[in-house]
Amino acid sequence: MSVSFTLNGAAVAAPIEDEAPLLAALRGPLGLSGTRYGCGAEQCGACLVLVDGQPAYSCTLHSGVVAGRSVTTVEGLGTPEAPHPLQTAFLELQAGQCGFCLSGILLRASVLLRDKPAPTEDDVRAALDPHLCRCGSHNRIIRAVLRAAAIGQPA
C-alpha cells in the first residue's frame, strides 16, 4: 500500500498502510527526523505537523487521512538560506535547550503568526499551551515567538 500526498511542497508516495500513524511514514520511509514521537496520545505536541495549514498530531493521525492533502513538517518551515523568522528568532535567543519539543512548537507558532501577525504574550502562551517542554525553556520560547512577530512573516 502507498499513500500519496504533498510533503513540504513536493509530491510523495509513502509506502505505508492507510491505518499506520503519519509519524511512522514521516520518520520511516520518508526519512524526516524533525517530527518526534513524544507521548503517542496527543498530549505533548512533539509530533505536531500541519495538514492543509492546520495543526495535527501525527502520532495518532492515520496516514490514509492525508492522501491528496498537503503536510508541512518543521523541515518545510524554512531553509538554511531563507530561514523562517521563527527559526531566526529561536536561534538568536537560544530559545531551545534540548530541542525535542521545538518542531511542534515552531509549527504551532507559525500558525499563530500567520493568523495573528502581532500576538500578545497571552496569545503566545495560549497557542503554545498544548506543548510540553521538559527542559523548562517556556519563557525563552515565548520571547522568541514574540521576536519572530517583530521580525515579520516571510514573503
N, C-alpha and C positions, 0 to 999 in steps of 0.2 A: 504494500500500500504506500501511497505517496500523497502528501498534502502540498498543494501549490498556493503560494501567496507572495506578496511583496514584502521584502525584508530590507529595511533601511534603504528603500528606493530601488532595489533590484529584485527582479522576479526570481523566486527559488522554488524548488520542489524538494521537500524534505521526505526522505524515505522512512516514514513513521506511521504507525496506526492512528486512525482518527481519534481514538479514545486516550491516547498517550498524552501526558501533560505537554503543553507547548514548551515548557522549560527543558524537557528531555530532548526535544528537537533542536532547540537553540544551542544547548551545551554539548549535545551529541553530534549528530551528522552535520549540523551547520557550523560547528566549531567556534561558537561565540562564547566567551567566558565571562563577559561583563555581568550578565544576569545571573543572580546567585540563588541557590536553594538555602532558605533560612529555616522556616518552620513547617512548610507544607500545608499550612492552614489559613493563609491569608491574614496572618497576624503581625508580620514583621516588615513586609514591604521589600525585602531583598530581591524578590523575583519580579518586581513590577516592570511591565513594558507598556507601550502604548499600542492599542489596537484601534485603527482608524482615528488616531489622535486622542483617544480616551484611555485613562489608566486601567490596566487589567492585571490580575495576578496570574502569572504564567505557571505557577506551581499547581494550580487547580484547573486551569483553562484547558479543555481538550483541544488538541492540535486541529482537529477537523473543523472547529468553530472559526478558525482564521482563514479557511480556504477562500481564496478570492479577495481577501482583505489586505490591509496594509498594517504591518507590525514595525514598530520602531523600538530598538534596544538602545542602551547607552552608547553603543558603538556607532549608532546613526545620529547621535545628537550633534556632533561637530567633528572636525578633522584636526589633525595636528597643525595644518596650515591655516585653518579657519575655525578655531575653537568657538563653541557656543559661549556667550557671555557668562553662563553659569560655570562652565569649566574654567574659564579665565579667573573668575572671582574665587572659586573654591581653591585654586592653586595659589593665587595671590595671598589669600587669607589663611592658607593651610587649614582649611575647614575640616578636612577628614583626618582621622587618625589611622585606623587600620584599613578603611575604605570598603569594608564588606557591605555596608548598607548603602553606599553612595550611589550606585547605579539606579536604584529605585527612587531615591531621594531626588537625584538630578532630573529624572524624567517627570516625577510629580511636580517638581518646582518649575520645570519648563512649561507644563500645562498652566500652572498658576500665572506665570509671567505672560504667557500667550493670552490668557483670558483677562488678566488684570495687570497691565504693564507697570503700575505703580502701587504695589501692595504695601499695606502697613505691616508692622511686625506681628500684629494679631492675625492678619491674613495669612502670613507665612506659617505661623505656629499652627493655625487651624488646618491649613493644607497639608502640612507635614506630620500632623498628629498620628496618622496610621503607621508611621515608620518608627522602627526601633533602631537606635544607635547604641550598641552595647558599650562603646568607648566613652560615652558621655560628652560627645562633641556638639551637642544640640545648639548651644549658644553661638559657636563659631559657624555652624551650618546656617543658622538663621541670619547672621550677619552677612554671610556670603551670598545668600539669596537676595537680600536687600541691596548688596553691592552690585549684583548682576542686573537688578532692576535699574540701578543708576547708570550702568554701562549701556543698557538698551538691548533690544532684540536684534538678532541677526537679520540681514536683508533677505 
